[in-house]
Amino acid sequence: MCSAAKSVGSLVQVFCVNDMANHLLRLWDFDRQQLYSYINRALELKREARQGVRHHQLAGKVIGMIFEKPSTRTRVSFESAMYGLGGQVIYLSGRDTQLARNEPLKDMARVMSRYVHAMVVRTFGQEVVEELGRYSSVPVINALTDLFHPCQVLSDIMTVEEVKGDIGRLKIAWVGDGNNMANTWIQAACRLGFELRLACPEGYDPQGEIMAAAVQEAQKPITLFRDPYEAVRGADVINCDVWASMGQEHEQVERVAQFQPYQVNSALLAAAGPGAAVLHCLPAHRGEEITDEVLEGPQCCAFDEAENKMHIHKAILEKHILAEG
């Protein structure tokens, strides 16, 4: 049961102490202990995999992957995770489902629930995963929406914990667009208690209601800057993403002009704390949001971060599917 629910603007954010439903739709639905349970289990599964341990706990289970947005890393890491736990995968692109013909989401949720043991959904609107979650009797996992990207940020935090230690003691900087990744980092900072410093150009801020609610609840500062050098000063981690996400390609030229001062390059990295780690969820547009020199440099953890997606996805699938019995 959820301890409280409050309306924030047009969004209804649910703050849970215990799981209200066995879905992963946004990080705000979980407390600190629950979020760390994913990360600690993923670290354990990663160690075991490297020791040659074979996992079979999801043998006989099937996930349905419904992807309206294309993906390389998210698709392959979820498929590898499920196969690595002994399970099976059915992949459906947007054109492969009746969503292309405007089938009601509540109908799709109730039918898919009878075929698979979980749905992994990558789509545009957050309302799609919310609606599926309301009507599905199996777990719904948000593999990306335009508003949130919870699985990716969990893998990012796992990477930070590996290379820098307890994230609660660190300063994390986000540089660039106030997109779904920024929104999710804000939720993570609120729940896990680390300082978050965001640098975004004017007009490209994170979602206002999310920011306001997190600042009010957070134990440590969550601050928005216009100057990226101010945001990264003393930071232990610099995080960035592409300047134009999927669906924003028509804004590419304008965004490049607006975001040029927010490039993660050697000069910006030098302004951060000593030995600051660099994260990028990939794919990277080298020479735009990040330079080749930084992406290929010793402080960049982007490829470890990409590997950790698979391990965090294992932990997520195991937890949510096995909870169903």
Phi, psi and omega per residue, in radians:
M1 nan 2.567 3.095
C2 -1.510 2.451 -3.126
S3 -1.348 -0.482 -3.106
A4 -2.826 2.732 3.019
A5 -2.450 2.410 3.089
K6 -2.420 2.607 3.134
S7 -1.541 2.269 3.107
V8 -2.143 1.751 -3.058
G9 1.059 -2.222 3.134
S10 -1.528 -0.049 -3.085
L11 -1.807 2.461 2.984
V12 -1.831 1.940 -3.129
Q13 -1.704 2.277 -3.122
V14 -1.870 2.136 -3.127
F15 -1.783 1.972 -3.014
C16 -1.921 2.402 2.939
V17 -1.588 -0.726 3.001
N18 -2.068 2.750 -3.112
D19 -1.034 2.143 3.032
M20 -1.278 -0.801 3.082
A21 -2.434 2.755 -3.038
N22 -1.505 0.981 3.119
H23 -2.098 2.779 2.968
L24 -2.138 1.652 -3.064
L25 -1.912 -0.543 -3.141
R26 -2.846 2.699 -3.056
L27 -1.242 -0.414 -3.113
W28 -1.129 -0.256 3.137
D29 -1.385 0.014 -3.038
F30 -2.296 2.623 3.069
D31 -1.598 3.135 -3.062
R32 -1.025 -0.802 -3.101
Q33 -1.099 -0.715 -3.139
Q34 -1.158 -0.714 3.121
L35 -1.141 -0.709 3.112
Y36 -1.203 -0.413 3.101
S37 -1.128 -0.618 3.043
Y38 -1.123 -0.852 -3.032
I39 -1.142 -0.799 -3.131
N40 -1.134 -0.684 3.118
R41 -1.187 -0.679 3.105
A42 -1.093 -0.719 3.093
L43 -1.084 -0.690 3.112
E44 -1.153 -0.787 3.126
L45 -1.107 -0.645 3.108
K46 -1.125 -0.793 3.107
R47 -1.056 -0.781 -3.116
E48 -1.123 -0.717 3.124
A49 -1.064 -0.699 -3.130
R50 -1.267 -0.348 3.060
Q51 -1.536 0.002 3.120
G52 1.506 0.183 3.112
V53 -1.221 2.320 3.112
R54 -1.779 2.350 -3.073
H55 -1.896 2.445 -3.099
H56 -2.375 0.263 -2.987
Q57 -1.173 -0.288 3.091
L58 -1.907 0.369 3.052
A59 -1.030 2.349 -3.123
G60 1.489 -0.023 3.130
K61 -1.795 2.650 -3.107
V62 -2.315 2.364 2.973
I63 -1.921 2.569 2.995
G64 -1.803 2.109 3.116
M65 -1.780 1.990 -3.074
I66 -1.935 1.826 -3.016
F67 -2.051 1.818 3.000
E68 -1.443 -0.348 3.047
K69 -1.911 2.390 -3.132
P70 -1.207 2.802 -3.120
S71 -2.800 2.610 2.932
T72 -1.835 -1.154 -3.039
R73 -1.111 -0.793 -3.074
T74 -1.161 -0.737 3.125
R75 -1.132 -0.918 -3.046
V76 -1.156 -0.662 -3.121
S77 -1.206 -0.655 3.071
F78 -1.197 -0.733 3.126
E79 -1.130 -0.797 3.121
S80 -1.084 -0.670 3.122
A81 -1.098 -0.818 -3.096
M82 -1.175 -0.774 3.086
Y83 -1.109 -0.641 3.136
G84 -1.178 -0.291 3.066
L85 -1.771 0.132 3.072
G86 1.573 0.084 -3.089
G87 -1.648 -3.021 -3.098
Q88 -2.180 2.780 -3.062
V89 -2.299 2.379 2.926
I90 -2.040 2.081 -3.118
Y91 -1.793 2.275 3.122
L92 -2.256 2.097 2.989
S93 -1.396 2.945 -3.126
G94 -0.956 -0.669 -3.104
R95 -1.311 -0.217 -3.124
D96 -1.524 -0.105 -3.088
T97 -2.024 2.980 3.092
Q98 -1.329 -0.044 3.022
L99 -1.024 -0.569 3.111
A100 -1.139 -0.328 3.121
R101 -1.940 0.356 3.049
N102 1.106 0.641 2.982
E103 -1.104 2.367 3.091
P104 -0.984 2.373 -3.129
L105 -1.057 -0.612 -3.128
K106 -1.149 -0.539 3.074
D107 -1.246 -0.780 3.134
M108 -1.067 -0.742 -3.119
A109 -1.066 -0.764 -3.077
R110 -1.253 -0.558 3.096
V111 -1.300 -0.851 -3.122
M112 -1.050 -0.575 3.140
S113 -1.060 -0.410 3.135
R114 -1.546 -0.157 -3.099
Y115 -1.859 -0.579 -2.981
V116 -2.245 2.928 -3.117
H117 -1.710 -0.155 3.037
A118 -2.916 2.701 3.035
M119 -2.041 2.263 3.064
V120 -1.901 2.053 -2.925
V121 -2.129 2.242 3.090
R122 -2.154 1.953 -2.960
T123 -2.580 -2.975 -3.105
F124 -1.583 -1.180 -3.029
G125 -1.455 2.389 3.049
Q126 -1.056 -0.487 -3.136
E127 -1.120 -0.387 3.116
V128 -1.184 -0.879 -3.134
V129 -1.205 -0.561 3.102
E130 -1.120 -0.770 -3.135
E131 -1.183 -0.740 3.065
L132 -1.036 -0.728 -3.140
G133 -1.119 -0.603 -3.139
R134 -1.142 -0.575 -3.014
Y135 -1.890 -0.174 -3.110
S136 -1.452 2.430 3.033
S137 -1.680 0.062 3.031
V138 -2.105 2.824 -3.100
P139 -1.046 2.439 3.004
V140 -1.961 2.174 -3.103
I141 -1.935 2.168 3.108
N142 -1.389 1.874 3.113
A143 -1.643 0.101 3.003
L144 2.549 2.318 2.842
T145 -2.302 3.062 3.105
D146 -1.160 -0.302 -3.086
L147 -1.726 -0.667 -3.038
F148 -2.429 2.707 3.045
H149 -2.472 1.187 -2.971
P150 -1.138 -0.692 -3.101
C151 -1.140 -0.692 3.127
Q152 -1.105 -0.791 -3.091
V153 -1.179 -0.587 3.038
L154 -1.073 -0.714 3.106
S155 -1.206 -0.567 3.069
D156 -1.119 -0.793 -3.128
I157 -1.141 -0.681 3.053
M158 -0.986 -0.746 -3.139
T159 -1.147 -0.752 3.105
V160 -1.039 -0.772 -3.138
E161 -1.077 -0.622 3.127
E162 -1.195 -0.733 -2.967
V163 -1.719 -0.416 -3.061
K164 -2.157 -0.147 -3.124
G165 1.566 -2.830 -3.037
D166 -0.925 2.015 -3.079
I167 -1.148 -0.406 3.126
G168 -1.094 -0.335 -3.141
R169 -1.713 0.053 -2.976
L170 -1.898 2.823 2.967
K171 -1.845 2.136 -3.120
I172 -1.899 2.301 3.089
A173 -1.946 2.376 2.995
W174 -1.967 2.228 -3.085
V175 -2.182 2.092 3.081
G176 2.283 -2.420 -3.036
D177 -1.301 2.452 3.038
G178 -1.437 1.096 -2.966
N179 -1.664 -2.807 -3.133
N180 -1.065 -0.590 3.086
M181 -1.168 -0.789 3.111
A182 -1.068 -0.774 3.109
N183 -1.009 -0.699 -3.094
T184 -1.315 -0.626 3.045
W185 -1.094 -0.616 3.097
I186 -1.106 -0.772 3.095
Q187 -1.112 -0.703 3.131
A188 -1.112 -0.737 3.126
A189 -1.081 -0.697 3.124
C190 -1.101 -0.732 -3.076
R191 -1.411 -0.668 -3.006
L192 -1.724 -0.148 2.960
G193 1.367 0.624 3.043
F194 -1.932 2.807 3.106
E195 -1.387 2.339 -3.134
L196 -2.190 2.256 -3.126
R197 -2.163 2.040 -3.077
L198 -1.917 2.405 3.055
A199 -2.122 1.986 -3.114
C200 -2.354 2.513 3.024
P201 -1.157 2.660 3.115
E202 -1.034 2.337 -3.094
G203 1.652 -0.117 -3.123
Y204 -2.224 0.645 -3.102
D205 -1.326 2.809 2.971
P206 -1.058 2.902 -3.139
Q207 -1.014 2.187 -2.960
G208 -1.073 -0.748 -3.118
E209 -1.170 -0.645 3.108
I210 -1.129 -0.802 -3.139
M211 -1.067 -0.824 -3.085
A212 -1.094 -0.768 -3.122
A213 -1.158 -0.697 -3.125
A214 -1.181 -0.753 3.136
V215 -1.045 -0.679 -3.128
Q216 -1.161 -0.620 -3.052
E217 -1.645 -0.417 -2.951
A218 -1.128 2.577 3.080
Q219 -1.419 -0.523 3.138
K220 -2.170 2.830 -3.020
P221 -1.062 2.414 2.913
I222 -2.093 1.910 -2.914
T223 -2.198 2.422 3.102
L224 -1.836 2.225 3.116
F225 -2.056 2.763 2.945
R226 -1.671 -0.500 -3.099
D227 -1.596 1.984 -3.120
P228 -1.115 -0.515 3.133
Y229 -1.198 -0.610 3.068
E230 -1.184 -0.678 -3.116
A231 -1.153 -0.656 -3.047
V232 -1.564 -0.113 -3.093
R233 -1.041 2.080 3.138
G234 1.342 0.119 -3.094
A235 -1.262 2.510 3.055
D236 -1.562 -0.371 -3.109
V237 -2.477 2.354 2.980
I238 -1.995 2.249 -3.076
N239 -2.157 2.443 3.132
C240 -2.588 2.992 -3.122
D241 -2.630 3.017 3.112
V242 -1.041 2.704 -3.119
W243 -1.422 -0.485 3.092
A244 -2.185 1.951 -3.127
S245 -1.412 3.050 3.117
M246 -1.011 2.305 -3.091
G247 1.650 -0.149 -3.135
Q248 -1.984 0.274 -3.056
E249 -1.032 -0.534 3.138
H250 -1.199 -0.228 3.122
E251 -1.718 0.069 -2.955
Q252 -0.970 -0.861 -3.064
V253 -1.108 -0.796 3.134
E254 -1.122 -0.714 -3.115
R255 -1.179 -0.683 3.103
V256 -1.020 -0.731 3.131
A257 -1.150 -0.707 -3.094
Q258 -1.277 -0.600 -2.989
F259 -1.686 -0.069 -3.066
Q260 -0.919 -0.710 3.109
P261 -1.178 -0.155 -3.083
Y262 -1.779 0.247 3.106
Q263 -1.147 2.356 3.043
V264 -1.485 1.780 -3.106
N265 -2.231 -3.069 -3.063
S266 -1.091 -0.636 -3.140
A267 -1.153 -0.754 3.130
L268 -1.170 -0.716 3.141
L269 -1.101 -0.631 3.138
A270 -1.160 -0.394 -3.138
A271 -1.424 -0.215 -3.134
A272 -1.437 -3.108 3.100
G273 -1.161 2.773 -3.137
P274 -1.076 2.294 3.135
G275 1.250 0.370 -3.136
A276 -1.005 2.370 3.080
A277 -1.460 2.583 3.112
V278 -1.999 2.267 3.092
L279 -2.016 2.556 2.992
H280 -2.632 2.225 -3.055
C281 -1.330 -0.170 3.084
L282 1.101 2.632 0.067
P283 -1.270 2.617 -3.139
A284 -1.770 2.466 2.975
H285 -1.707 1.554 -3.072
R286 -1.041 2.316 -3.100
G287 1.593 -0.118 3.017
E288 -1.857 -1.656 -3.069
E289 -1.245 -0.374 3.129
I290 -2.559 2.496 3.128
T291 -1.478 2.750 3.102
D292 -1.066 -0.642 -3.119
E293 -1.068 -0.742 -3.136
V294 -1.293 -0.766 -3.104
L295 -1.073 -0.604 3.141
E296 -1.636 0.026 -3.061
G297 -1.433 2.950 -3.044
P298 -1.216 -0.302 -3.115
Q299 -1.578 -0.117 -3.099
C300 -1.512 2.295 -3.114
C301 -1.982 0.336 -2.986
A302 -1.061 -0.606 -3.068
F303 -1.447 -0.545 2.952
D304 -1.128 -0.707 3.093
E305 -1.026 -0.748 3.131
A306 -1.135 -0.718 3.081
E307 -1.087 -0.697 -3.070
N308 -1.163 -0.330 3.016
K309 -0.972 -0.771 -3.121
M310 -1.086 -0.743 -3.103
H311 -1.225 -0.703 3.110
I312 -1.188 -0.591 3.094
H313 -1.162 -0.625 3.037
K314 -1.040 -0.821 -3.118
A315 -1.090 -0.703 -3.134
I316 -1.154 -0.854 -3.113
L317 -1.102 -0.770 3.138
E318 -1.031 -0.861 -3.091
K319 -1.070 -0.865 -3.003
H320 -1.337 -0.665 -3.125
I321 -1.285 -0.777 -3.125
L322 -1.178 -0.454 3.085
A323 -1.136 -0.388 3.121
E324 -1.428 -0.256 3.117
G325 1.527 nan nan
